[in-house]
Amino acid sequence: MFAGVESYRKLVSHGHTSNVYLGMVGAALGIVGNQLVARYKLRVGRRINSTTLVADAKHSWLDALSSAGALAGLALVAAGYSWGDPIAGFAVTLFILHVGWEVTGGLVHHLMDGVDEEHIDAATAAASGVDGVRNVSVRGRWTGRSLILDVTGSLDPSLTIRDADEIGRAVRAEVFDAVEEARTVTWVAQAR
């Protein structure tokens, strides 16, 4: 909001931008530094399955793009277009709002135990592919960085306990292979 208000104030009052070249150097350093930090956070966040760290990587990426917008605005000012800085400020403000909305939505989805449909579909297909399993249903939830999947399916009631147990182990193994984010897979067998 501050960037938007300042951009508006500077545009309507025809404000002067000082230290243009020093600002351009700072913006260029901001682009490079934030890109390096964003890539590192994203790589580590994906490796440890941390939604928070992935969101923080997006924040660093946003900072790099904000610096690029500032650099573009300052370049316009250096070229004699005094309106370049406030217009770039508006563009950066809109971009920040857009990315902030997306990141917040993703975090809220995760915090509210939202599980991507692709994980549910992959677990369902994996469990359904095990011989003897029918009518598979999968529910999932996040606990911190751990995805927990509950898989329910029907088995032939004439199976021995040993056979049903082997099928359950096969279901768990297949689901773990299909959904690498899964940390716990619970199998519940029901009679057909």
C-alpha positions, 0 to 999 in steps of 0.5 A: 500500500505504501508503494502505491500511495507514494507512487500516486503522490509522486505522479500527481505532485510531479515529484523529483527522483533523486540519486537515480544511478545509485538507485539503479545499482541498488535495484540491480543488486536487489535483482541478483541477490533476491533471485539467488536467495529465491532459488535456494529457498525454493530448492530447499523448501521442495526438498523438505516439503515446506510450504512455508519455505516455498512461499518465502521463496516466492516472496524473495522472487517477488522482491527481485521482480520489484527491484526489476520494476524499480530499475525499469522506472529509474531507467525511464527517469534517467532517459528524461521521463519523470513519470517512469518511477511512479508508473513503475511503482504502480506496476510493482504494487499491482504485482505484489498484490497479485502474488500476495493473493496467490501465496496467501491462498496456497498457504490457507489451503494447506493450513486448512488441510487442503490436499491437491486433487492430483495427490488424491487421484494418484493414491486412488489409482495406485491403490486401485491397481493392486489385485483384489482391491475394489471401491477405493476411496482416499482422504488426505490431510496435512500435518505440518510438512507431512501428508497423511493419506487414509485409503479405504477399499473393499476386499473379498470377504473369503480372503484369509487374514494373511492374504488381506494383510499382504494386500494391505502392505501392497496398497501402502507400498504402491501409494507411497511410490505414487505420492512421494509427499506422503509420510503416512498411509493408513489402509482400511479394508472393508468386506465387499 
